[in-house]
Structure formats: structure tokens, C-alpha cells
Amino acid sequence: MSVIILQNNYGKSNVRVMKVTKNSEVHEIKEMTVGIQLEGDFETVHTEGDNRKVLPTDTMKNTVYALAKENPVKSIEEFSIYLAKYFIENNKQVSSVTIENTETLWNRISLNGKPHNHSFVSGGNEKRFTKVITDGENISVTSGIKDLLVLKTTASGFENYIKDKFTTLKETSDRVFSTSIKAVWQYANQDVNYLKISNDIRKIILETFATHHSLSVQQTLYETGKNILEECKDVSEISITMPNKHYLLFNLGQFGMENNNEIFIPTDEPFGLIEAKLKREN
């Protein structure tokens, strides 16, 4: 019996690196977790144990640190493109490089209303990420944000849905709405300011969530994506995920007390999961 390899790739995952830029008294930091995957002419390493075309994954790790030193690392997209191009240009046996890069966010500490030059506070669980794929001629860049946890205490409801014999959920015109947003977008072209677009999208997401009177998570998701596509012309399409982080009214009636949307039980599981991909009609 003969066995063929349909597809193979290998690389290094979870390479963590922080770059501190000290061009002035105001320091900049960029903390990243980088994953590298290579595809190419690697059949003989599988079938014969011939390692002559294999770039060690330890070398890939070291390359991340070395290139982070020589590159300004203005955005995770620009650094990932730089990294992908290096691997494809310096390894003839490689036909495709995929770089996945996730940024851990840090915000400056503010003292007396002034951002501190070199002290930072964690941005929480929220992260920026990107995925870059190149074959040496073409390059694809996808970016996103995830774990953007938001909550509002009113201006949200859920009514007039299907009710069958198993329905126990009560209609409400006033509820707590919380979700952990993930957004992933494609660029219309690569000649863009990646960091500005990401900041603009985040701003639109937060503004839409805060100001939109939500009749459902689906409606808020659509309104968010629509606003992004209307305002960000360099984005061609966007996928948005909004899991419903439920806050359930606690029954104070058993103690002879009223609960006027004041006391809630936060729950993690199970949760509703709402997703959609949007693009301009034309």
C-alpha cells in the first residue's frame, strides 16, 4: 500500500515578545504572541527523515526576536508582513507562509490627568490580532479584535419571538445587555493605516453598542457592521460574533421584595451565540 501526503505544514506557535521603543522620554511598548506556519517542499522529511530542507522551529523563534529588534513594529500587521516576507524570501523550499499575531494591550497610566511616559496598565482581556498569508507574490491580511467585553443596563429588549411548548423565557422591553465582541475584517487593499482602521472600528463598535436601542442582539450586530462598512471604506467585509452574556433577574418576590431591574445573577453558561458576516451590496 502506498500513502501520499495531501497537505503538510509546520512551524512555531506562541512565540511571546515585547518590544520597548525608547526614541524619546516617552516609551512605546508592543507585546505580541506570534505563530508561524510554513508550507512547501517538505515531503522527504516525512517520508525519508531527510531534514536538509527543514528550517528548525527554534530558528523561527529566534527570527521573531531578531526581526522585532530591526523593525519599528508600528502595528502587528506591518510586523507580521515583514516577518512573512523574510521567511518566504530566505527559504526557497517554502511556498507559503502564514503568520498569526495577537497583541496584548497596554494603556498608559494617567497621573494628574497626564499620561505617564513609561508606566502602563493592562488593557484587560481584550486583544488585537492579525493573520498574514503570502506565497511571495500575493499577500492577504486579515485583522480583528476579540474579547471586547461590553455591558449596558437598559435600552435593550427581546420580544415577539416564537413561543412553543418548551418556551419559558419571558418577554422584556428592558434588560441588561452584555456581550464579548469579536470582529474580523478584510481589507479592500493593503495600502492602509492598519492601526488607525483598528482604532476606528473599535470606536464605532463601542459607540453603536452604547447608543443603539437594541431589539435583539442580531439587530445590534447588523447595525454595528453596517456602521463600520459605511465609515471605513478600506474594509471590504467584516464578520462579527456576539455571544449573549446573560444577567438573569433574581426572584426577590419570594422575600416580599420588588426587583425593578436592580438585582441580577451573572451566568456564563449556557449562552446564546450570534454571528454574521457583512459586506457592501455592490
KOLZA-890195 format. One record per residue: x, y, z of N, C-alpha, C in turn. Coordinates in pm, whole numbers, plus 50000, padded with zeros to 5 digits. Layout:
XYZXYZXYZ...
end
This chain:
500844988050000500005000050000500875012550000500575021949911501305034549908500455045449971501105054250044500435065250114501035078350066500175087950032500655100949988500275111650089501045122350089500775133550177499895143550102498705146050153497795155350087498145169950118498575172350237498945185950279499785185050404500745194150417501535194450539502025208550566502205211550689502795224250730503425222450867504325231150902504925230551035505395244551072505655246751200506105259851241506245260851391506255273051439506425275951581505225284051629504675280051742503495286951796503805293751928503005303951959503065310952088504455316352121505055323052022506315330052048505975343652107506275345452233505895357852303507075367552302506785379952266507835390052257507255403652293508025411552365507675425552388508785434352335508425444752262509405454752217509125467852288510185473352347510125486452410510895496152321510235506452273510875516452188511155528952271512445532952274512885543952359513525554952275512795559752175513325570352090513265584052157512525584852267512425597352343512115593752487511815603852569511445601152707510115593652716509295594652610508015587452604508265573852540508195563352619508445549852570507175543752510507365535452409506265528052347506495513152368505425505552391505565491152405504615483952312505045472252271504225463652186504485449252230503445442952290503575428952333502765420152238503425409752185502825401452081503025386652113502095378452062502245363952063502145359451918503245354251865503375351551721503355336651693502625332851589502645319051538503085319051393503955309651356504485308551221504205294651167503685293851045503485281050978504015281950835504815272050797505395271350664504805259650586504525261850457504175251250365505185251350252505435239450193506405238950083506875224950053508115224050007508705211449964509305204250085508435197950162508875191150284508505176250284508215170850167507755156850162508805147150213510075149350175511095139550210511405139050359511145149950430511365149250574510365139750638509165138950580508155129550629508455115250584508775113650457508875100150401510245093750420511285102150432512645096650439513415101350563512835110550639513575116050753514715124950710514605130750591515645139450536515375153850579516225159150665515985172250726516655183850653517205181350535518015191650469517205203850424515915202650414515065213950374514275219750491514605215350611513825219350728514525230850801513835241950812514275252850899513775249751040514675248151137514225244551272513235254651330512265249651403511295258751463511955267751567513045262951627513785271351720514385283451648514805281451523515305292651443514185302551413512985297351387511845306251364511615315151486511675309251604511515316951728512555327951737513805324451713514885334251721514715345351618514185341651502513975351451395512965362051438511935358051511510945367551561511615378151646512495374051738513145383551827514115392551750514855386751657515825394651581515145404851491514065400751424513375410051335512585420551413512145417051533511495427051618512485437851658513755434251670514795444051701514995453751586515055448751461515385457351349514175464151285512945459951322511735465651266511085475051369510525486251325509915495551422508675490251492508035479651439506855473451500505795483951531505395491551431504365501651448502995495251468502765483951401501505476651416501805461851400500925453451454501135439051441501005434751295500195442051216500055438651074501365440951000501955452851019503185456150948504325446750988504425443551117505485434351160505245420351105504005415851103503705402451053503995401450903503705411950827504045412250685505555411450668506285419150747507745419250742508305405350772507735398850872508175385450912507865375150804506655375850747506265366350643507155367750520507425380050480508285382350364509705377050388510205378550509511535373450540511615358350521510645351150574510675336450563510525331850419509645338150341509425333650203510625337050114511275348350142512395352650059513695345550092513805340150210515065333850253514995318650261513895312750214513745298250216513095293750085513905289649989513415286149855512465274349858512585265749958511725254049966510335257350017510105269750062508835273950120507955280150013506715275150002505775280549902504745289949964504535288950094503545297450160503905299150307503725311450355503975314650496502705320550556502345315450673501215321050748501725326050882501455338750910501795344651039500515348451111500345343551232499235347751317499825355051437499305366951463499915375651563498815381851649498925380051780497955385551874498645395451967498055407151980498635417752062497955418552198498755418452303498265421152439498295436152459497155441752497497025456352501497435462252636498155473352629498555481052746498175495652726497665501852830497315516052827498205523852924498485536052887499325544252975498595547553106499325547253215498795551853342498725567053337497615572453383497425587053385497655592253526498535602053537498825608453665498485623253655497575627853741497135641753739496645645953600495965636453534495405639353402496395638753289497645634753316498675634153212499195619953196499215614553072499725600953050501195599853091501505589553168502875587553214503765582853099505025586853103505945584052991506275569252976506355561953087506855548153076506135538353169504945541853216504195532753303502855529653240502445516953249501275512253177500395503653267499125502653230498185493953299497565484553195497255472453236496715462453144495415467053081495265463952952494025466852882492965456252904493195447152998492225436553026492365424952930491275417552910491325405752824491255408952675490865421152642490715424952501492055423752428491995418852304493205417152225492955421152080494015425752013494025427551868494755415751807494355411851685495045400751620495045402651470495965395651405496035396151260496515382751206496195380251079496665368351009497165372550873498425369450845499065373150719499475360450645499115359350519499485347950435500135353250308501285347750272501925351650148502555339650079502535339949944503235329949864504415336149792504785348149830505895355149768505455365249664504285363149606503745372549507502515379749561501605371949617500375377649673500455377449825499725386949884499695387550030498265390550076497835383350179496505385150236496665389150382495945399750421495995404450559494575405250614494335398250723493065398950796493355403650937492515412650988492725417751123491455416451205491615418251337490435417551421490705421551564489625422351640489695423951784488805413351846489145409251967488345399152035488325401852184487375395452251487215396752397486975411352438486245418652353485855432352385484545431552464484665431552595483525429152684482795442152713481505442552677480695454652696479395451052767478785460952831477525458852903476785472152911475455471552894474625483152924473405478453001472885487453083471865483553181470435485953133470295492253015468955494652962469085496752811467995501452748467955503552603468185490452528467665479652584467735466552521466515458352563465955451052467464825442352497464805430452404463865421452429463685409652343462235405252355461445407652247460015405052249459565399252114458335393852114457665389251991458415378051919459055369451995459755357951938458825345751936459275335051869458485322651863458345316752003457145312152033456895305452160456235291952132456865281352181456275268052167456115261852305455845248952309455545242552438456755241852532457965244352476459145243952561459655257952599458975268152557459415281852584459075286052726460095290252799459885295452935460385309952947461155314452850461705327952855460595338352847460645348052937459635358652940460095370452855459145376552786459435388452708459855399952799460715408552746461105420452822461445431752726461085443752765461455455652687462595463152752463075457952863464145464852936464995454353007466215452252957467075441853015468525446353012469355439453089470805441153080471285434252953472105441152876472675435552753474185435652767474775423852765476225422752773476705412452672477845415252611478425406052513479925408052506480625397752466482075398352444482305397852294482595409352235482575410852089483885406352025483715399051916484835395751828484495400851688485405408151628485215413251492486445410051409486215404751289487305401151199487005407451063487955414951008487675422050884488745419750778488285420950653489145420250536489365434450485490565436750429490895449850375490605450150225490135461750179489905463650036491225464649960492275469150029493635469649972494615469450088495915468650057496925467550162497625480750190497355490950112497985503950132497135512050230497155507950356496275513750457497045516150587496445523950674496965525850809496255515750899496905504450923496265493350994495825497451135496685504551205496385508151343495205517751350495145527351258494035536951256492715529851228492715520751130491495513551098491005505451217491925498651285491535490951403490945499851511491565511251535491055520551637489695526251596489535529251466488255534451418487135524151435487435511551401486435500951413486045498851560487025498851647486725497351790485825508751838486125520851796485335532551836483885531251786483705526851662482365525151607481595514251681482275503351713481635492551788481095497651921481935505051995481525509952126480425520352116480545529352019479525539752003478175533651963478205523951873476965517451830476315510051945477125502552019476575494952131475925504252232476575515352262476075524452366474815531852323474715535552196473645544552153472475537452085472685525152038471635518151964470615512052059469325514852036468275508352115468065494352056468475484352130468545470752078467235463152099466665458451988465505449651995465915434951993467175432351962467765418951965469255420351948469995410151987471445410151963471715410751813470895403551736471075403351591470975417351531469995425151579469815438651525471015447351558471535446351680472695454251719473925449951641474075436951618475205432051539475165437951398473985437451335473865442751199474145457751196473595465051291473815479551296475295482751312475985474751393477425476651413478195474551283477935463351217478635460551092478325470650984477055474850977476655484850878477395497950900477475502251024478165514751055479665514051021480255502651047481675500851015481905501650864481085494750786481265494550641480955508150579480045515550641479735528850591480865538750617481545537250730482555547050769483985542950733484235530150719485605525350692485665519950549486005528550457485995524750316487095514750281488135513850363489225504350336488915490250385487745488350444487305475050488486275469850388486525457850334485635452350232484535443650290484825436750400483805428650467484215426450611483225423150695483505421250836482625410250893483215401850977482485391551050482445395651197481255394551256481095398651396480455387151474481005384751591480475374651683480055381551812478825378751856478325384551981477675373652066478425367252154477785358152249476995366152352475835361052388474975368052483475385364352625475955374052696476375371852834475155375052923474505364552970473215366153036473345371253180472475380853213472285385453350470815383453383470525374053470469155369753496468625376553622467385381553611466745387753727466595377653841467015381453960466835372954076465415375054132464795364254174463425364654226463415369654370463235382654386463125388454520461705387354576460745383554487459365382254530459195372054641460065361954645459975351754749460285357454887460865369354889461125376155017460205388155036459175389254949458255400354958458865413554912459875412754825460575424654777460395425854626460395437954575460305440254431461705441054371461815435754250463085436654176462835444754049463125457654057462905466553943464175467653859464555456153802465775455553720466985460853797467145455753920468245460254006469205449054044468655437154072469475426054121469475414854018470685411153970470815401253863471815390453904471645378653842472605367653858473425366753729474735369753733475575367853615475745352953586475575348853461475735334853423476685333653305477515323453306478475321153198477965311153095477275300953140476825290153051475435285553093474645280752994474855281952850474605296152803475015299352681474825312852630474435312552483473665322852444473325324252302474545329152225474675324652102475815328652018475285333651885475535346351857475025352751736476205357151651476195353351522477295356451432476745360451295477475368951226477105372551090478315378551019478335377150887479345383350801478635393450711479185405550701478545416150625479525421850522478985426050410479755433250310478815442850236479405452150162478575461550085477875454049972476655458449942475835451249845476485450949707477195461549671477765462149536479165456149532
end
